[in-house]
Amino acid sequence: MEVRVGSKTETRPSQVHLTQLFVSPARLWRLAVLVTLTSIICMILERVKHNWYIFDQPQLHKLAQEAVALHPNDGPSIFNHIYTSLQNSHPAFALNSAPFSSMPLTIASNGTVFGYTPNDDEWVWNNAGGAMGSMYIIHASITEYLIFFGTAVGTEGHSGRLTAENYFHVVVGEQWAAKPGALDKEGKAGTAPIKIKASKSIFSPSRLFSLAVFVAIASAACMVLERVKHNWYIFDRHEMHKLAQEAVALHPNDAPSIFNHIVTSLQSTHPSFAINTPFSATPLTVASNGSVSGYEANDAEWVWNNAGGAMGSMFIIHASITEYLIFFGTPLGTEGHSGRHTADDYFHILVGEQWAAKAGALGMERYPAGSVHHLRRGTVKQYKFHEGGFALELAQGREIIKNLLHGKI
């Protein structure tokens, strides 16, 4: 295909592959490999994740039960017991060195403490899911955190849906919890911690693996469909180009005669049910050279198309879920956005001249009558019929119905 770009003439291949789109078989296959590797890595990390934790959940539960048993309903004493016990069993750098009390605590022989005053620099508000309380961070890393959390006033809210396991060891008071539809509440001080299970996100190993399998199957299906797609088309793009050139050569700048030549030729080579013919509301008078007179637009068949800012009218010759063939154009001139489609679009210029350009282009592409502008799948351009023009547009691929409904009808 020859195309004029500025003052130069370039020859460009007409063949286009699904690989030019994000959903191309090659890209789907690479995505499947990436997702598979990611899921394998996640599975491995899931098995060794305990090596990253410095706290043991059962040991923390024992520690919380011990503190509650020694100092029932005595928050400061419970906090102090837990904190000092953790100091004895963990490195100093792993725990918050700032005290939870701003004042030195007086500790009795039984471990009860006096003189507690909240350390305003360390106790911070937490308002998540509608439940408001204050918290003191004992430890925080990229794999786990340990905090004191609560309120003297009472609160309620949504737990949130987390990708981490959450163990809520109740040390003072009673926490009530319920799942949707539950008729009983749960959670008392010193009892087994309420465990909020990690929700399965898209990044969970099992879902990643399922996604990898799905993408691999989709990529294989796309590869197969790419090879047999021509079996779904009733039009051959090369034959359409020859037909358009023939019509333009026989009837230059005579749109009705060009339309009639194309439609009657298609009638002779395709089943009648596949070709829509009445583009004129009145019978045409056909001269011996094929020129027609008496054309009047069939208002029931010509419809407006306003897509991407470019407005024109169109006559649908054929439309199916895999391809459509239309006359499109305007005698006034128009300009707009081509759209980005998963179908190949072959714009055979019949009358006038179409100008086009990609983003950032400094020279325009010019398509005179008799040429074809191939808009490859996934490609987007600005285009213009400067002083009006008409074209035979053939689109082949997916999203044909969507493309016709969106803006074209």
KEGU-694359 format. One record per residue (C-alpha): x, y, z; residue in three letters; residue number from 0. Coordinates in pm, whole numbers. Example, Ala and Ser with C-alpha at 12.3 -4.5 7.8 and 13.67 -1.06 7.14 Angstrom:
NODE      x      y      z res   n
NODE   1230   -450    780 ALA   0
NODE   1367   -106    714 SER   1
//
This chain:
NODE      x      y      z res   n
NODE      0      0      0 MET   0
NODE    139    339   -102 GLU   1
NODE     77    638    123 VAL   2
NODE    185    998     81 ARG   3
NODE    331   1152    397 VAL   4
NODE    406   1517    329 GLY   5
NODE    596   1519      2 SER   6
NODE    717   1160     33 LYS   7
NODE    556    836    -80 THR   8
NODE    592    536    151 GLU   9
NODE    501    171    100 THR  10
NODE    352     18    410 ARG  11
NODE    253   -342    475 PRO  12
NODE   -117   -408    503 SER  13
NODE    -84   -714    725 GLN  14
NODE   -154   -653   1093 VAL  15
NODE   -143   -896   1380 HIS  16
NODE   -311   -922   1716 LEU  17
NODE     36   -874   1865 THR  18
NODE     -9   -499   1827 GLN  19
NODE   -263   -503   2108 LEU  20
NODE   -227   -564   2479 PHE  21
NODE   -447   -873   2438 VAL  22
NODE   -221  -1023   2173 SER  23
NODE   -136  -1395   2209 PRO  24
NODE    233  -1319   2268 ALA  25
NODE    159  -1067   2541 ARG  26
NODE   -101  -1293   2699 LEU  27
NODE    154  -1573   2701 TRP  28
NODE    417  -1353   2865 ARG  29
NODE    156  -1244   3118 LEU  30
NODE     72  -1609   3189 ALA  31
NODE    440  -1687   3249 VAL  32
NODE    477  -1381   3473 LEU  33
NODE    167  -1466   3675 VAL  34
NODE    277  -1830   3705 THR  35
NODE    621  -1730   3834 LEU  36
NODE    460  -1481   4073 THR  37
NODE    222  -1745   4207 SER  38
NODE    511  -1989   4258 ILE  39
NODE    709  -1723   4445 ILE  40
NODE    403  -1644   4658 CYS  41
NODE    356  -2013   4739 MET  42
NODE    719  -2042   4848 ILE  43
NODE    696  -1724   5055 LEU  44
NODE    373  -1849   5212 GLU  45
NODE    554  -2159   5337 ARG  46
NODE    851  -1971   5483 VAL  47
NODE    673  -1659   5605 LYS  48
NODE    699  -1773   5971 HIS  49
NODE   1074  -1718   5946 ASN  50
NODE   1010  -1346   5912 TRP  51
NODE    806  -1315   6232 TYR  52
NODE    964  -1238   6568 ILE  53
NODE    644  -1308   6761 PHE  54
NODE    474  -1643   6812 ASP  55
NODE     96  -1611   6823 GLN  56
NODE     33  -1891   7078 PRO  57
NODE    304  -1747   7307 GLN  58
NODE    148  -1403   7286 LEU  59
NODE   -188  -1553   7376 HIS  60
NODE    -35  -1718   7683 LYS  61
NODE    128  -1390   7778 LEU  62
NODE   -202  -1203   7742 ALA  63
NODE   -386  -1466   7950 GLN  64
NODE   -115  -1447   8215 GLU  65
NODE   -140  -1067   8235 ALA  66
NODE   -521  -1078   8255 VAL  67
NODE   -510  -1342   8530 ALA  68
NODE   -256  -1142   8735 LEU  69
NODE   -416   -800   8687 HIS  70
NODE   -783   -832   8593 PRO  71
NODE   -935   -509   8457 ASN  72
NODE   -612   -319   8533 ASP  73
NODE   -502   -184   8198 GLY  74
NODE   -174    -14   8305 PRO  75
NODE    -57   -321   8499 SER  76
NODE   -147   -552   8210 ILE  77
NODE     35   -329   7962 PHE  78
NODE    341   -317   8184 ASN  79
NODE    345   -693   8238 HIS  80
NODE    325   -764   7866 ILE  81
NODE    582   -500   7772 TYR  82
NODE    840   -599   8033 THR  83
NODE    795   -968   7945 SER  84
NODE    860   -889   7578 LEU  85
NODE   1167   -687   7677 GLN  86
NODE   1307   -997   7844 ASN  87
NODE   1247  -1220   7543 SER  88
NODE   1320   -994   7245 HIS  89
NODE   1600   -764   7133 PRO  90
NODE   1567   -406   7254 ALA  91
NODE   1573   -267   6899 PHE  92
NODE   1264   -474   6811 ALA  93
NODE   1045   -302   7066 LEU  94
NODE    936     58   7101 ASN  95
NODE   1186    221   7332 SER  96
NODE    950    506   7418 ALA  97
NODE    737    420   7722 PRO  98
NODE    360    392   7698 PHE  99
NODE    339    607   8013 SER 100
NODE    475    959   8019 SER 101
NODE    536    933   8393 MET 102
NODE    756    676   8570 PRO 103
NODE    550    389   8703 LEU 104
NODE    550    274   9063 THR 105
NODE    545   -106   9070 ILE 106
NODE    416   -299   9369 ALA 107
NODE    550   -638   9472 SER 108
NODE    262   -816   9292 ASN 109
NODE    336   -629   8970 GLY 110
NODE     54   -379   9000 THR 111
NODE    155    -35   8877 VAL 112
NODE     58    317   8981 PHE 113
NODE    111    661   8833 GLY 114
NODE     14    579   8476 TYR 115
NODE    -29    880   8247 THR 116
NODE    -68    823   7870 PRO 117
NODE    236    923   7668 ASN 118
NODE     75   1159   7417 ASP 119
NODE    374   1122   7184 ASP 120
NODE    320    748   7153 GLU 121
NODE    -52    691   7190 TRP 122
NODE   -216    789   6862 VAL 123
NODE   -570    780   6734 TRP 124
NODE   -684    509   6499 ASN 125
NODE  -1016    554   6319 ASN 126
NODE  -1059    273   6069 ALA 127
NODE  -1386    123   5953 GLY 128
NODE  -1577    358   6183 GLY 129
NODE  -1424    214   6502 ALA 130
NODE  -1220    478   6686 MET 131
NODE   -962    405   6953 GLY 132
NODE   -609    487   7054 SER 133
NODE   -307    268   7000 MET 134
NODE     46    228   7122 TYR 135
NODE    284     62   6875 ILE 136
NODE    504   -199   7044 ILE 137
NODE    657   -325   6721 HIS 138
NODE    607   -264   6350 ALA 139
NODE    781   -406   6044 SER 140
NODE    687   -491   5687 ILE 141
NODE    568   -838   5796 THR 142
NODE    393   -784   6131 GLU 143
NODE    292   -534   6395 TYR 144
NODE    204   -559   6763 LEU 145
NODE      2   -286   6933 ILE 146
NODE   -209   -202   7234 PHE 147
NODE   -544    -78   7104 PHE 148
NODE   -865     28   7268 GLY 149
NODE  -1086    296   7413 THR 150
NODE  -1241    375   7751 ALA 151
NODE  -1554    507   7584 VAL 152
NODE  -1656    213   7368 GLY 153
NODE  -1668    193   6989 THR 154
NODE  -1786    -25   6704 GLU 155
NODE  -1711    -61   6336 GLY 156
NODE  -1596   -269   6043 HIS 157
NODE  -1293   -492   6091 SER 158
NODE  -1174   -429   5737 GLY 159
NODE  -1077   -696   5488 ARG 160
NODE   -708   -761   5528 LEU 161
NODE   -444   -974   5359 THR 162
NODE   -279  -1035   5698 ALA 163
NODE   -393  -1263   5983 GLU 164
NODE   -514  -1050   6274 ASN 165
NODE   -519  -1179   6633 TYR 166
NODE   -708   -957   6876 PHE 167
NODE   -613  -1058   7231 HIS 168
NODE   -874   -897   7457 VAL 169
NODE   -707   -791   7785 VAL 170
NODE   -961   -549   7937 VAL 171
NODE  -1334   -541   7885 GLY 172
NODE  -1520   -747   7634 GLU 173
NODE  -1518   -732   7258 GLN 174
NODE  -1823   -835   7065 TRP 175
NODE  -1789   -953   6709 ALA 176
NODE  -2016  -1108   6453 ALA 177
NODE  -2007  -1213   6092 LYS 178
NODE  -2285  -1113   5853 PRO 179
NODE  -2595  -1310   5943 GLY 180
NODE  -2454  -1434   6278 ALA 181
NODE  -2703  -1450   6567 LEU 182
NODE  -2444  -1481   6847 ASP 183
NODE  -2164  -1250   6956 LYS 184
NODE  -1815  -1355   7066 GLU 185
NODE  -1510  -1230   7256 GLY 186
NODE  -1426  -1190   7628 LYS 187
NODE  -1111  -1086   7808 ALA 188
NODE   -861  -1371   7845 GLY 189
NODE  -1041  -1601   7604 THR 190
NODE   -900  -1724   7276 ALA 191
NODE   -822  -1428   7053 PRO 192
NODE  -1069  -1333   6786 ILE 193
NODE   -894  -1432   6468 LYS 194
NODE   -976  -1229   6159 ILE 195
NODE   -861  -1446   5873 LYS 196
NODE   -669  -1293   5588 ALA 197
NODE   -899  -1236   5294 SER 198
NODE   -797  -1386   4963 LYS 199
NODE   -690  -1105   4739 SER 200
NODE   -600  -1134   4373 ILE 201
NODE   -241  -1172   4490 PHE 202
NODE   -304  -1489   4690 SER 203
NODE   -103  -1786   4554 PRO 204
NODE   -408  -1991   4462 SER 205
NODE   -576  -1706   4278 ARG 206
NODE   -256  -1607   4102 LEU 207
NODE   -213  -1965   3985 PHE 208
NODE   -575  -1978   3866 SER 209
NODE   -521  -1650   3684 LEU 210
NODE   -206  -1789   3521 ALA 211
NODE   -397  -2094   3397 VAL 212
NODE   -677  -1875   3265 PHE 213
NODE   -440  -1637   3086 VAL 214
NODE   -246  -1930   2936 ALA 215
NODE   -568  -2082   2801 ILE 216
NODE   -682  -1741   2672 ALA 217
NODE   -350  -1683   2496 SER 218
NODE   -366  -2028   2335 ALA 219
NODE   -724  -1961   2224 ALA 220
NODE   -621  -1625   2076 CYS 221
NODE   -337  -1789   1885 MET 222
NODE   -578  -2043   1736 VAL 223
NODE   -839  -1778   1654 LEU 224
NODE   -572  -1556   1498 GLU 225
NODE   -489  -1833   1252 ARG 226
NODE   -848  -1907   1153 VAL 227
NODE  -1000  -1559   1174 LYS 228
NODE  -1021  -1530    794 HIS 229
NODE  -1280  -1809    796 ASN 230
NODE  -1526  -1574    967 TRP 231
NODE  -1506  -1301    703 TYR 232
NODE  -1714  -1289    386 ILE 233
NODE  -1512  -1002    240 PHE 234
NODE  -1152  -1006    125 ASP 235
NODE   -978   -675    196 ARG 236
NODE   -767   -699   -119 HIS 237
NODE  -1075   -758   -335 GLU 238
NODE  -1248   -466   -164 MET 239
NODE   -955   -242   -251 HIS 240
NODE   -964   -353   -617 LYS 241
NODE  -1339   -294   -629 LEU 242
NODE  -1303     54   -478 ALA 243
NODE  -1025    146   -721 GLN 244
NODE  -1229     15  -1013 GLU 245
NODE  -1532    224   -911 ALA 246
NODE  -1320    538   -863 VAL 247
NODE  -1153    490  -1202 ALA 248
NODE  -1487    442  -1381 LEU 249
NODE  -1673    725  -1202 HIS 250
NODE  -1431    981  -1060 PRO 251
NODE  -1594   1222   -811 ASN 252
NODE  -1936   1070   -883 ASP 253
NODE  -2041    928   -548 ALA 254
NODE  -2384    784   -650 PRO 255
NODE  -2232    599   -946 SER 256
NODE  -1944    472   -731 ILE 257
NODE  -2188    351   -464 PHE 258
NODE  -2404    178   -724 ASN 259
NODE  -2106      8   -889 HIS 260
NODE  -1983   -128   -556 ILE 261
NODE  -2325   -246   -435 VAL 262
NODE  -2421   -415   -761 THR 263
NODE  -2080   -582   -783 SER 264
NODE  -2117   -716   -429 LEU 265
NODE  -2468   -840   -512 GLN 266
NODE  -2324  -1050   -792 SER 267
NODE  -2054  -1209   -573 THR 268
NODE  -2231  -1249   -238 HIS 269
NODE  -2563  -1389   -114 PRO 270
NODE  -2847  -1137   -131 SER 271
NODE  -2919  -1167    243 PHE 272
NODE  -2563  -1051    319 ALA 273
NODE  -2577   -726    121 ILE 274
NODE  -2797   -425    196 ASN 275
NODE  -2863   -236   -131 THR 276
NODE  -3121     47   -114 PRO 277
NODE  -2892    344    -52 PHE 278
NODE  -3119    554   -277 SER 279
NODE  -3482    625   -193 ALA 280
NODE  -3570    650   -561 THR 281
NODE  -3497    414   -852 PRO 282
NODE  -3173    501  -1025 LEU 283
NODE  -3137    557  -1396 THR 284
NODE  -2823    378  -1512 VAL 285
NODE  -2648    493  -1830 ALA 286
NODE  -2457    261  -2062 SER 287
NODE  -2126    358  -1898 ASN 288
NODE  -2261    276  -1551 GLY 289
NODE  -2320    635  -1442 SER 290
NODE  -2641    685  -1247 VAL 291
NODE  -2884    971  -1207 SER 292
NODE  -3189   1034   -993 GLY 293
NODE  -3014    963   -661 TYR 294
NODE  -3197   1067   -347 GLU 295
NODE  -3070    964     -4 ALA 296
NODE  -3273    688    160 ASN 297
NODE  -3345    843    500 ASP 298
NODE  -3440    504    641 ALA 299
NODE  -3094    363    564 GLU 300
NODE  -2850    653    592 TRP 301
NODE  -2784    729    959 VAL 302
NODE  -2567    979   1139 TRP 303
NODE  -2237    879   1288 ASN 304
NODE  -2079   1111   1543 ASN 305
NODE  -1780    935   1700 ALA 306
NODE  -1460   1093   1827 GLY 307
NODE  -1584   1436   1722 GLY 308
NODE  -1601   1349   1350 ALA 309
NODE  -1955   1361   1214 MET 310
NODE  -2078   1202    895 GLY 311
NODE  -2352    978    760 SER 312
NODE  -2325    611    684 MET 313
NODE  -2504    340    493 PHE 314
NODE  -2457    -13    626 ILE 315
NODE  -2393   -259    344 ILE 316
NODE  -2319   -550    576 HIS 317
NODE  -2279   -600    952 ALA 318
NODE  -2207   -909   1159 SER 319
NODE  -2026   -988   1484 ILE 320
NODE  -1696  -1020   1296 THR 321
NODE  -1703   -748   1030 GLU 322
NODE  -1893   -460    880 TYR 323
NODE  -1887   -280    546 LEU 324
NODE  -2028     71    514 ILE 325
NODE  -2030    384    303 PHE 326
NODE  -1927    673    523 PHE 327
NODE  -1867   1039    461 GLY 328
NODE  -1990   1396    445 THR 329
NODE  -1998   1665    175 PRO 330
NODE  -1913   1931    435 LEU 331
NODE  -1582   1808    573 GLY 332
NODE  -1518   1678    923 THR 333
NODE  -1235   1599   1162 GLU 334
NODE  -1190   1392   1477 GLY 335
NODE  -1042   1101   1670 HIS 336
NODE  -1022    760   1503 SER 337
NODE  -1079    568   1826 GLY 338
NODE   -869    273   1942 ARG 339
NODE  -1019    -56   1829 HIS 340
NODE   -947   -428   1832 THR 341
NODE  -1067   -451   1473 ALA 342
NODE   -865   -376   1159 ASP 343
NODE  -1017    -83    974 ASP 344
NODE   -967    -38    600 TYR 345
NODE  -1082    306    484 PHE 346
NODE  -1109    300    103 HIS 347
NODE  -1130    660    -17 ILE 348
NODE  -1392    699   -291 LEU 349
NODE  -1442   1074   -319 VAL 350
NODE  -1225   1353   -181 GLY 351
NODE   -908   1316     21 GLU 352
NODE   -854   1205    379 GLN 353
NODE   -577   1347    595 TRP 354
NODE   -445   1164    902 ALA 355
NODE   -170   1193   1160 ALA 356
NODE    -44   1011   1467 LYS 357
NODE     20   1197   1791 ALA 358
NODE    336   1404   1759 GLY 359
NODE    355   1369   1380 ALA 360
NODE    483   1682   1200 LEU 361
NODE    370   1572    854 GLY 362
NODE     24   1453    764 MET 363
NODE    -63   1131    583 GLU 364
NODE   -268   1198    269 ARG 365
NODE   -506    942    125 TYR 366
NODE   -654   1046   -213 PRO 367
NODE   -943    875   -391 ALA 368
NODE   -847    520   -485 GLY 369
NODE   -612    469   -189 SER 370
NODE   -682    283    133 VAL 371
NODE   -605    400    485 HIS 372
NODE   -541     94    700 HIS 373
NODE   -594    174   1067 LEU 374
NODE   -422   -111   1243 ARG 375
NODE   -574   -264   1552 ARG 376
NODE   -471    -71   1859 GLY 377
NODE   -360    231   1652 THR 378
NODE   -511    573   1711 VAL 379
NODE   -495    877   1484 LYS 380
NODE   -653   1212   1413 GLN 381
NODE   -824   1214   1074 TYR 382
NODE   -995   1468    855 LYS 383
NODE  -1199   1502    537 PHE 384
NODE  -1083   1854    464 HIS 385
NODE  -1350   1957    213 GLU 386
NODE  -1577   1658    237 GLY 387
NODE  -1542   1307    108 GLY 388
NODE  -1680    953    114 PHE 389
NODE  -1522    616    175 ALA 390
NODE  -1594    247    172 LEU 391
NODE  -1504    134    523 GLU 392
NODE  -1432   -233    598 LEU 393
NODE  -1373   -333    960 ALA 394
NODE  -1274   -688   1048 GLN 395
NODE  -1210   -820   1398 GLY 396
NODE  -1369   -814   1740 ARG 397
NODE  -1596   -554   1904 GLU 398
NODE  -1774   -491   1574 ILE 399
NODE  -2119   -468   1732 ILE 400
NODE  -1984   -248   2009 LYS 401
NODE  -1818    -21   1753 ASN 402
NODE  -2137     13   1550 LEU 403
NODE  -2350     87   1855 LEU 404
NODE  -2099    328   2011 HIS 405
NODE  -2127    640   1804 GLY 406
NODE  -2202    483   1468 LYS 407
NODE  -2572    428   1548 ILE 408
//
